[in-house]
Amino acid sequence: MKRKILLVLIGIMMSLAAAAQVTSDTLQIRGLIIVRNKDTRNRNSFKMFNDTTYMRNKLKKNLHTRWFVFDIGFNNYTDRSNYGEAFAMAMYPSASYIPTYSYLNDRAGNGQQFRYDYTGVGLNTFAPRSASAPLTPSEFKLITGKSININVWLIMQRLNMYKHKLNLVYALGLEMNNYRYARNISYVPGYPTQIIRDTLDFSKNKLYAGYLSIPLMLNFNSNPTRPGRAFEASFGIMGGYLVKARTKQISKEYGKVKTNDEFNLNKWKLSLTSELGYGPVKLYGNFALTPLHDYGLEQYPFSIGFRFNGF
């Protein structure tokens, strides 16, 4: 193990040495120049500059690729669920009501199943509650500081459209969304899946949803030859496909319990995506146009955070 770590460190040092040019007072790493000076007290001070010649040569290529771009931010959602109609369904379950769901044959041909939507029928089926203890939005409150969003873009490319100031940006990667619930609720897999109020007290109660996603954005760069002083803005759309979903709960009674299922989550996700930056500092935002769940809860997730440019 130690030998492997040593080999990795040697490889990193050799890569840096190959990419950098060093003089007594100057270090150049690709397009970045670091100059060392002495102040009046004979202490070292450092200044960083962009090598415009390097950038001009680089901009001769119309396609630029970055590997392993990382996003780190926080998740939340906008809740448009029909709680009032769900309460009416719970209070008057025998009342005449014409639902808007349709009938479907199941895969085994064993009769019929309901296909619910985002009306009170779907919500009351997905999260059934009694009239004496009705469903409220606070039941799905998130701990924002612990609802972490991490995205790993395996490859991100920028295609020049006009003088490198107007570009097309696209990527392929994984969106990893964690929703940390503040209340003691549990997803119960089945047909249909249900969300119940649990009798257990959870020290951690989390839903994870992972998507394979492709963003497509139009990018504006104010100063392509000086990226350290450039303002960038990107806006576009992003499509994702659900590849993994699970819940993780920790309680005194059962310890750590992980459950893998689709939990009535939408298989497909469509979002608005954006990026704003100045120099090396970049912010991103993703705002879903499709609800998190397939029916019942009409919650539209969004994530905001910092983007790191990768390699």
C-alpha positions in Angstrom: 0.0 0.0 0.0 2.8 2.4 0.9 4.6 1.6 -2.3 1.4 2.5 -4.3 1.0 5.8 -2.5 4.7 6.6 -3.2 4.3 5.8 -6.9 1.3 8.0 -7.1 3.1 10.9 -5.4 6.1 10.5 -7.8 3.7 10.5 -10.8 2.1 13.7 -9.6 5.5 15.4 -9.1 6.6 14.3 -12.5 3.4 15.7 -14.1 3.8 19.0 -12.4 7.4 19.2 -13.4 6.5 18.5 -17.0 3.8 21.1 -17.0 5.7 23.8 -15.1 8.6 26.0 -16.0 10.6 27.3 -13.0 13.1 30.1 -12.6 14.5 31.6 -9.4 11.5 33.9 -9.0 8.9 32.6 -11.5 6.8 29.5 -11.7 4.7 28.8 -14.8 2.0 26.1 -14.7 0.3 26.0 -18.1 -1.4 29.4 -18.5 -0.7 30.6 -15.0 2.4 32.6 -14.0 3.4 33.0 -10.3 6.0 35.6 -9.6 7.8 35.8 -6.3 8.9 39.3 -5.0 10.4 40.7 -1.8 8.7 43.4 0.2 10.3 46.2 2.2 10.8 43.8 5.1 12.4 41.2 2.9 9.5 38.9 3.2 8.2 36.8 0.2 5.1 38.0 -1.7 3.5 36.3 -4.6 1.5 37.6 -7.6 -0.4 35.5 -10.2 -0.9 36.4 -13.8 -2.4 34.8 -16.9 -0.1 34.0 -19.8 -2.1 35.6 -22.6 0.3 34.1 -25.2 -0.5 30.6 -23.8 -4.2 31.4 -23.9 -4.1 32.7 -27.5 -2.4 29.5 -28.6 -4.9 27.4 -26.7 -7.8 29.3 -28.3 -6.6 28.3 -31.7 -8.6 25.1 -30.9 -12.3 25.3 -31.2 -13.1 22.4 -28.9 -11.8 22.3 -25.3 -12.3 19.5 -22.9 -12.2 19.3 -19.1 -12.3 16.0 -17.1 -13.9 15.4 -13.7 -15.6 18.7 -13.0 -17.1 18.7 -9.5 -20.2 20.4 -8.0 -20.8 20.7 -4.3 -24.0 22.4 -3.1 -27.3 22.0 -1.3 -30.8 20.6 -2.3 -34.3 21.8 -1.6 -37.6 21.8 -3.4 -40.6 23.9 -4.2 -43.8 22.1 -3.0 -47.0 22.4 -5.0 -48.7 19.4 -3.7 -52.5 19.4 -3.3 -52.8 19.1 0.5 -56.3 20.6 0.7 -57.9 18.1 -1.6 -56.0 15.2 0.1 -57.4 16.4 3.4 -61.0 16.4 1.9 -60.4 12.9 0.7 -59.4 11.8 4.2 -62.3 13.5 5.9 -65.0 12.3 3.5 -63.7 9.0 2.1 -67.1 7.7 1.1 -68.1 10.9 -0.7 -68.8 10.7 -4.4 -65.7 11.9 -6.3 -64.7 11.5 -9.9 -60.9 10.9 -9.9 -58.7 11.8 -12.9 -56.6 8.6 -12.8 -56.8 5.9 -15.4 -56.9 2.1 -15.3 -54.0 0.0 -16.5 -53.4 -3.8 -16.7 -50.5 -4.9 -14.6 -47.5 -6.8 -16.2 -48.7 -10.2 -15.0 -52.2 -9.6 -16.3 -53.7 -10.0 -12.8 -56.4 -7.5 -13.0 -56.0 -3.8 -13.0 -53.9 -1.2 -11.2 -54.5 2.5 -10.7 -52.3 5.2 -12.3 -52.5 8.2 -10.1 -51.6 11.8 -10.8 -51.0 14.9 -8.6 -54.6 15.4 -7.4 -55.7 14.7 -3.9 -56.4 11.1 -4.9 -52.8 10.5 -5.8 -51.5 12.3 -2.7 -53.8 10.5 -0.4 -52.8 7.2 -1.9 -49.0 8.0 -1.7 -49.1 9.5 1.8 -52.4 8.4 3.4 -53.4 10.2 6.6 -56.5 10.4 8.8 -58.7 13.4 9.0 -57.8 13.9 12.7 -54.1 14.1 11.7 -54.0 15.5 8.2 -51.0 15.7 5.9 -49.1 19.1 5.9 -46.1 20.4 4.0 -44.1 20.5 7.2 -44.1 16.7 7.2 -41.6 16.8 4.3 -39.4 19.5 5.7 -35.7 19.2 4.8 -32.6 19.9 6.9 -31.1 22.2 4.2 -27.5 22.2 5.6 -27.4 18.4 5.4 -29.3 17.9 2.1 -26.1 17.8 0.0 -25.9 17.8 -3.8 -22.7 16.4 -5.4 -22.3 16.2 -9.1 -19.4 14.6 -10.9 -19.1 15.6 -14.6 -16.9 12.9 -16.1 -16.3 15.0 -19.2 -17.3 18.6 -20.0 -16.6 20.2 -23.4 -16.8 23.8 -24.7 -17.4 24.3 -28.5 -16.5 27.7 -29.9 -19.4 29.4 -31.8 -18.1 33.0 -32.1 -14.6 34.3 -31.2 -14.7 32.0 -28.1 -17.0 34.5 -26.5 -20.1 32.6 -27.4 -19.8 28.9 -26.9 -21.8 25.7 -26.6 -21.1 23.7 -23.4 -22.2 20.1 -22.8 -21.3 17.4 -20.4 -21.9 13.9 -19.2 -22.0 12.9 -15.5 -23.7 11.9 -12.3 -26.1 14.0 -10.2 -26.1 12.8 -6.6 -28.9 14.3 -4.6 -29.4 13.7 -0.9 -32.7 14.8 0.8 -32.3 14.8 4.6 -35.7 14.8 6.3 -36.3 16.6 9.6 -39.4 14.5 10.4 -39.7 10.7 11.2 -41.3 9.6 7.9 -40.6 6.4 6.1 -40.9 5.2 2.5 -42.6 1.8 2.3 -41.9 0.1 -1.0 -44.8 -1.7 -2.7 -47.7 -1.3 -5.2 -48.3 1.5 -4.6 -45.3 2.9 -2.6 -46.4 4.8 0.5 -44.9 7.4 2.9 -46.0 6.8 6.5 -45.4 8.5 9.9 -43.0 6.2 11.6 -43.0 5.4 15.4 -39.2 5.3 15.4 -37.0 8.3 16.2 -34.4 8.6 13.5 -31.1 10.4 14.1 -30.6 10.3 10.3 -33.4 10.0 7.7 -32.3 10.4 4.1 -33.5 9.8 0.6 -30.9 9.5 -2.1 -31.6 9.9 -5.8 -28.8 9.6 -8.4 -29.2 10.5 -12.1 -27.1 10.0 -15.2 -27.4 13.5 -16.7 -26.5 15.5 -19.8 -26.6 19.3 -19.6 -26.6 21.5 -22.7 -25.8 25.2 -22.2 -25.1 28.4 -24.2 -22.0 30.1 -22.7 -20.9 33.7 -22.8 -17.2 34.5 -21.9 -16.3 38.2 -21.6 -12.5 37.8 -21.9 -11.3 34.4 -23.3 -7.6 35.4 -23.3 -7.7 36.3 -19.6 -9.8 33.7 -17.8 -8.7 35.0 -14.4 -10.5 38.3 -15.2 -13.4 36.9 -17.3 -17.0 37.0 -16.4 -18.9 33.8 -17.6 -22.6 33.0 -17.8 -24.2 29.8 -19.0 -27.8 28.9 -19.4 -29.5 25.8 -20.8 -31.4 22.6 -20.1 -30.4 19.3 -18.6 -31.9 15.8 -19.0 -31.4 13.0 -16.4 -32.3 9.4 -16.0 -32.7 7.8 -12.5 -30.0 5.1 -12.0 -30.1 4.7 -8.2 -32.5 5.4 -5.3 -32.3 4.4 -1.7 -33.2 5.5 1.8 -30.9 5.5 4.8 -32.2 5.6 8.3 -30.4 5.3 11.6 -32.3 4.6 14.9 -31.5 3.2 18.3 -33.8 0.2 17.7 -32.4 -1.0 14.4 -29.2 0.9 13.8 -28.4 1.7 10.2 -30.9 0.5 7.6 -30.6 1.0 3.9 -33.5 0.2 1.5 -33.0 0.2 -2.3 -36.1 0.9 -4.4 -37.5 3.5 -6.9 -39.8 4.8 -4.3 -42.3 6.3 -6.8 -39.5 8.6 -8.1 -39.7 9.9 -11.7 -37.4 7.9 -13.9 -36.8 11.0 -16.1 -35.8 14.4 -15.0 -35.8 17.7 -17.0 -34.2 20.8 -15.5 -33.1 24.3 -16.2 -29.4 24.6 -15.5 -27.1 27.6 -15.2 -23.6 28.7 -14.3 -22.2 32.1 -13.3 -18.5 32.8 -12.6 -15.8 35.4 -12.4 -12.3 34.0 -12.8 -11.8 30.8 -10.9 -15.0 31.2 -8.8 -18.1 29.6 -10.3 -21.6 29.0 -9.0 -24.2 26.6 -10.5 -27.9 26.2 -10.2 -30.3 23.4 -11.3 -34.0 23.9 -11.2 -36.2 20.9 -12.1 -39.2 21.2 -14.4 -40.5 17.8 -13.6 -41.6 16.7 -10.1 -39.4 14.5 -7.9 -42.1 11.8 -7.6 -44.2 10.1 -10.3 -47.5 11.0 -8.6 -48.9 12.3 -5.3 -46.3 14.7 -4.1 -45.7 17.5 -6.6 -42.3 18.7 -5.4 -39.8 20.4 -7.8 -36.2 20.0 -6.6 -33.5 22.6 -7.1 -29.8 22.7 -6.1 -27.3 25.6 -5.8 -23.6 25.5 -5.0 -20.0 25.9 -6.2 -18.4 24.4 -9.3 -14.8 23.3 -9.5 -13.2 23.2 -12.9 -11.6 19.8 -12.8 -8.6 18.9 -15.0 
